[in-house]
């Protein structure tokens, strides 16, 4: 997932993570349910759809409050209030006067409310496979039972929600989608979000929307019937309704091409949202990676005290432990700097497990050997530039700066990584905000308590 991840603050004080990638006219794509953009790799089918959708455009996504990297302990999850403020905050943070907005599935009312409340901020609205009246689409009792199931058995509930998009026809894709849902949100927040919108009806808002709107719906959608889409189009003043053949709910399950063609044609009609040509696009960075740095504290003093031969033996033991544990946790060694390593991971959980395993191994070595291995570790998540097996860019630099802030035996991570690990059983201590060398904005760091 190329691009950059940033944070902004809503009018009611909620920190929202958002992601920007590509180049061209801005297109904001809202989450279809609870999924976090940081976990796109769990559902490659949807990621491929997004890549096709965003060709020649700047793709903007956000983790809505309570999801992924946007933690929230409150109760304002309604379509017409809290979730609208999340979009507003991201658009203002990017300094965009207008953008095109894509709202599919359960995000449809979210997009409708935003376009109605802020008509000058949205140039074009795309509504896919959605509804305006939740009570008509899913009876209140069904939504409440879904919420209770989420609280009782979140893995099972996640799979059921994903299966509604086409389990029989696309079992592998539905399994990927279930994993994405399960890891993006806690069961309690999932239940709160569903209950906050029981019976929500934004049909009265449709008449307030005067911008061009594209309403796309699969004819045999198993989740929300095509009548829901027709009803939305009928209530709008300037709508195109495009029925698409198919039996799945989400666009990448089945044949997404007719859907993509309809969306591209709709946006390309407007000079403000027309795709940039390939030679106008900015170069892309690499996929999301977790970058880990280790550093042997007091290396120079150790070498002076022990001499070259004995000092080198200690370094070899450090290298052996590090390489063994990187291999066990699916980490890739990028390079060694003599007294430290730079490694990368595709999974934030495996990166954290590896960092903890490293500190425990170094501590065990210190207890049994005459010469200690005092190592500090820092991690960061982002999309570094990859060239000839090496990694470059601000993600790497920040990971190195974070490691330098740690003391011997410590693991430090920035706030975005802590949010990616929401729901995992790691223990943290807040180390407060600090300004890292070469970066303007302060970064909040957390120490991972690996001894408990």
N, C-alpha and C positions, 0 to 999 in steps of 0.2 A: 504494500500500500504506500505509494509515493506521496510526498507532500509534507506538510508541517502540522503539528498539533499544538493548539494554544488554549488559553483559558480566558474567560471573561466573567463578569459579575452581573446578575440580573438586577432589576429595580428593587426586588425584595431580598437581595443579598445572597443569592444562591450562586455558587461557582459552577460554571458550565464549561465542559471541555468540548472543543470543536476542531475539525480537521479540514484543511484546504489543500487541494491538489489540482494539477493541470493548469491550463492557461486558456483564456478566452472569456466570453460572457459568463457571468455567474449563474449557476444553477444550484439551489439548495435542495437536497434530497432528505426528507425526514425519515426517521426510523419506521419500519413497517409494524413493529410491535414493541419489544423491549431491547432489541439487540444493540450492542456497542460497536462502534466503528473500529475500535482497537482489536476486536476479535473477528474481523472479516475472514481470516484464514480458516475459521471453523466451518464456513459455508462458502466454498469456492464457487458454487453455481451463482450465488447472488453477487459475488465480487466480479465475476466475468460480466454479468449484466450491467453492473455499475460502470465498469470500464468502457463498455460499448455505449452506454448512455452518455458518458461524460466526454466522448471524443470531441476535441476542439472547444471544450468549455472548462471553466473553473468549477470544480465540484466542491460543494460545501456540505459538510455533515456535522451533526452535533449529537452528543450523548445527552438526552433529555434528563432533567433532574431525577435523581434516584437510580439512574442506569449507568453502567460502566464506570467511566472516570468522572462522573458528575454526582458525587454522593449527596444525599439530602435526607434529613430525618423528619421533615414536616409532612403535612397532609394536603398541600395545595397541588394536586395533580390533575385538575380539571382542564378540559379542552379550552375553555373560555378564559382561563385565568393564568395559573402558573406555567403551563406548557407554552402558552402564547408569549409570556415574558422571556422564555428561553430563546425563542427565535429572535425576538426583538433585540436581546442583548448581543447575540452573535452578529446580526446584521449591522448593528451600531459599532461593534468592535472592529468590523472590517471596513467601516466607513462607506458602505454601499447605499446609495440613494434608492436603488431599485434592484431587484433580482427576480429571476424566474423561480417558482416554487413547485416542487414535486411532492405530493402527499398520497401515498398508497396505503391500502388496507386500513388498519385502525388509525393511521395518521390522517385520514381524510378530513374528519371534523376539525382537527388541529389546523390544517391548512385553510379550511373554509373560514374558521374563526379569525385567523390572522389576516387573510385577505379582506375580510369584511371590516375588521377594526382598523387596519392600516392600509387603506386602498391605494395610497400613493407610493407604497413601498414595494408592491408586487407588480411586475410588468405582465406576467402570464402565469396562470395556475394550471397544473396538471393533476387530475384526480384519477387514480387507478384503483379499480376493484374495491370501492369503498361505499360508505353510507353517510347520510346526514342525520338520521334518526336511529340511535343505537337501540332504543326500545323496539322499533319495528324490525331491526336486523337480528337482534338477539334479545329474547325476553329477559326481563329483570331477574327472574329466578335462575335463568341459565348463567348470567354473568355472575351472580352471587355464588352459585355452586362452583363455577370456575375459580373464583377467588378463594373459596374454602379449600378446594383441592390443591391450589398453589401452596397454601399454608401447611396442609397436611403432608403432601408428598410432591415437592417441587420437581424432581426428575421426571416423575410420571406425568405431572401436569404439563411440563415443557414438551414432552413427546406428544401428548394429546393435542396441544395447540399446534404443533408443527404438522401433525398428521392431517389436520383440517385443510392443509394446503395441497394435499394429494398424496396420501400415503400409499395407496394401492398402485398408482401409476408411477410414482417416483420415490420408492422406499429409501434409497441411499440419500437423496437430497433432503428428504424429510428428517432423516437421522441427523444430518449435518445441521439442519435448522434447529432441531431440538437442543443440540449441544450449544449452539449459539445463544439461544434463549436462556438456557439454564445457567450459563457462566456469566451472563451480562447483568443479572439483577438478583437480588435476594428474594426469597419467597414472600416475605412480609411486604416489601415494597411493591412487588408484583400484585399482591392482593389489594393493597391500598389503592393502587392506580386503577384497578378494575372497578372497585367499589366507588371510587370518587366520581365515576362517570356513568353509573347506573341510570338508564333512562335518558341520557343526554340527547337533546334534539337541537341541532343548529339549523334546521330548515328555515326559520325566520331570517337567518343571516344571508341566505342565498340571494335575496332581492337587493341586498346592499352591494353586491359584487358586480362591477360593470366592466372589468378587464376581460380579455379573451380567456376562456377556460376550455381545456380539453378534458372530456370525461371518457375514459377508456375502461371497458369491462368485458371480461370473458363471458361468452354466452352461457356456459355451464359451470360457472364459478361455484365450487362446493361450499364456500364459506359465506359469502355475501351474494345474494341473487342479483341477476342482471336488472331486476325491477328496481333495486336500490340505486343503481347507476342511472337508469332512465329517470327516476324521480329527481335526482340531483340536477340533471340536465334540463328538465322541464322547469325547474325553479330558478334557473339562471337566465340573465338577459342576453348573454353573449357566449353561448356554449356550443361546442361541437361534441356530438356523441358518437363514439366509434366502438361498435361491438366487435369482438375478436373471437373467432372460433377457438375452443379449447375447454378442457375439463379440470384445469388446476387453478388454484387461487393466485399464487405468486407468479410474477412474470417469467422468472428464469426457469421455472418448472414447466417443461414442454417446449414449445417453439416461441422464443421471445422476439423473433425478428419482426412480425407484424406490429407488435407493440412499439418496438424501437422505431420503426419506420413512421408510425403515426406521431410519435413524440418529436422526432427530428423534423418532420414536415411542419408540425405546429410551431415549434420554436424558430425554425429557419424562415418563417414568414415575416418575422419581426427583426429589423436590423439590429436592435439592441440585444437580442438573444440568439442571433445567428451564429453558427459555429465558426471558430477561427480555422483557417486553412492550416495544413500540417506545418508549413514552413514558418508560420507565425507563432507556433507553440514553444513554450519554454522547455529546456531539457529536463528530463525526469530523473528523480533520485531513485534509490533502491527500495526494496520492500522493508516493512517494519522489522526491526531487530532489537534485541536487548543486548546492549554492550556492557561488558563486565571488565573492570580493571582490578588487578591485584598489584600490591607494592610491598616489598619486603622492607620494613621500617628499620633504619639504622644500618643499611647495607654497607655504606662506606666505612663506618666505624668498625663493623664486624670484620671486614676484609683487612683493615689495618691491625686489628687485634689478633686475628687468627693466622694471617698470612695467606698467600695466594692458594696454596694447595688445600689447606684445611677449609678455607673460605669457599673454595670451589666445590668441595664435598657437600657443604651445607646448601649451596645453591642448587646442586644436582638433586638433593632430597626435596627441596621446594619444587623443582621442575617435575620430579617424578609424581609427587602427590597431586600437583595441579593437573598434569596431563591425564592421569588415571581418572580423576573425578570429572574432568571435562568430558571424557569419553563416556563415563557412566551416565551422565546427565544430558547427553546429546548436544554438548557445546562444541563450538568450532574454535580452535586456536587460530587467532589472526596473526599474532606475532608475540615474541618475547623480547623484553628490553633488558635482559640480564637479571635485574632484581624484581621483575614483575611480568605479568602477562596481560594481553588484551585478547578477549574472547567474545564471541557472539552467540546468541541463542534465538531460535524462532519462537520459543515459549517463555513467557515471563515466569510461570510457575517453576519450570525446570531451571531457569537461571537463578531464581531465589533458592531452590533446593540445593543447587550446586554451591552457591556462595556459603550457605550454612554448613554444608558438608566440608567445604574447604576449611572454614574456621575451626570446626570440630577436629579435623584431621591435624591441623597445625597445632592445636592445643594439646592433643594426645601426644604428638611428637615432642612438644616442649616438656611434657611430664616425664617422658621416658628417655630423653636424650640430653646430653650435657649442654648442647647449644640450642637455644630457643629459635622458633620461627615466628617472629612477630609480624604478621601480615595485616594490612588494611585493604578493604574491598569497597569499591564504588560501582554503582550500576546506573544506567540511563536507558530510556526507550526512545526510539525515533527511526528515521529513514536515512541512514548514512549513505554517502556515495561509495560505491564499491568499484575498485579498479585494481586489476591484477592481484586479486586475493586480499587486498588491503582495504580498510575502511577509512573514510575521511568525512569531514564536515562537523557541524556544530554539535550533533548528537555525540560524536566521539570525544570532542573536546570537553563537553560538559561532563561526560562520564569520568574522564581523567581528573577534572577539577573536583568532582564530588569525592573521588577516591582520596585525593590529596587532603580533603577536609577531615577524613576519618583518622582515628587513633589506632594504634596497634590492637588487633583483635576485634575491630569493629567492622560492621557492614552498614553503609549509608546508601539510601535511595531517595530520589526526589518524589514529590507529591503524585505525579502521574502514575508512577509504578505502583505506589501504594493503592491507588484507585483501581488499577488493573487487577490487583490481587484481592479485591473485595470478595468477601465470603470465604477466603482461605484462612487457615488457622495460624497465621504468622503473628508475632507480637512486636509492636513498635514503640519507640519513644520519640516524641516530637522534639526535634532539635532546633526548631524555629526557622525563620527566614534568614538567608545569607545571600550576599551578592558575590557571585563567582567571577573570577578574573576573566575579562573579555566579554562579559554579559551584562547588559544594562538592567534587566529586571531581576528582582530578588527571587530566589528559589527556596521553597520550604523543603527541608531535609528531615528524614526519619532514620533513626538507628534501628536496625533489626536485632531484636533480642534473641540470639540464637542459643544462649546458655540455658534458658528456662525450658 
